[in-house]
Amino acid sequence: MARTTAKLYSPAISCDHCVKTIEGELRGAPGVESVSVDKDSKMVTVTYDTNYISETDIRHRMRDIGYEVMG
């Protein structure tokens, strides 16, 4: 297992609905072990197994549901 953690900034995160939407989408992805969204800092912390999913894949999933990742 090649576990890593990504911290992603998405300026569109503004409410509890955003948090639930992002957590729901990412938790269902193969290889994602945990997801935490902080709406105040607009940061998403994802721990995942790089053998199953990449940070690029995670960024694409967020973009597909309307949350662009900056940086």
C-alpha positions in Angstrom: 0.0 0.0 0.0 1.3 3.4 -1.0 -0.6 5.7 1.3 -0.4 9.5 0.9 -2.3 12.6 2.0 -3.2 15.5 -0.2 -4.4 18.9 1.0 -6.5 20.6 -1.7 -7.8 24.2 -1.7 -11.1 24.9 -3.3 -12.5 28.5 -3.1 -16.0 27.3 -3.9 -16.5 25.6 -0.6 -18.9 27.7 1.4 -21.5 25.7 3.3 -22.4 22.3 4.9 -23.9 21.2 1.6 -20.5 21.6 -0.1 -18.9 19.6 2.6 -21.4 16.7 2.3 -21.2 16.7 -1.5 -17.4 16.6 -1.6 -17.1 14.0 1.2 -19.8 11.8 -0.5 -18.1 11.9 -3.9 -14.6 11.3 -2.7 -15.4 8.6 0.0 -16.9 6.5 -2.8 -13.8 6.5 -4.9 -11.6 3.3 -4.9 -8.5 3.8 -2.9 -9.7 6.8 -0.8 -9.3 6.0 2.9 -10.5 9.2 4.5 -11.8 12.7 3.5 -12.1 15.8 5.7 -13.5 19.1 4.4 -13.0 22.3 6.4 -15.4 24.9 5.0 -13.8 27.8 6.9 -10.3 27.3 5.3 -11.8 25.8 2.1 -9.4 22.9 2.4 -10.0 19.2 1.6 -7.7 16.7 3.2 -7.7 13.3 1.4 -5.8 10.2 2.5 -5.6 7.7 -0.3 -3.7 4.7 -1.8 -1.7 5.7 -4.8 -2.0 2.2 -6.2 -5.7 2.9 -6.8 -6.2 6.6 -7.3 -4.0 9.6 -8.0 -4.2 13.2 -6.8 -5.0 14.2 -10.4 -8.0 11.8 -10.3 -9.2 13.3 -7.1 -8.9 16.8 -8.5 -10.9 15.7 -11.6 -13.6 14.2 -9.4 -13.9 17.5 -7.5 -14.0 19.5 -10.7 -16.7 17.2 -12.1 -19.0 18.0 -9.2 -18.3 21.7 -9.4 -15.4 22.3 -7.1 -12.2 23.5 -8.8 -9.0 22.9 -6.9 -6.5 25.8 -6.9 -2.8 25.3 -6.7 
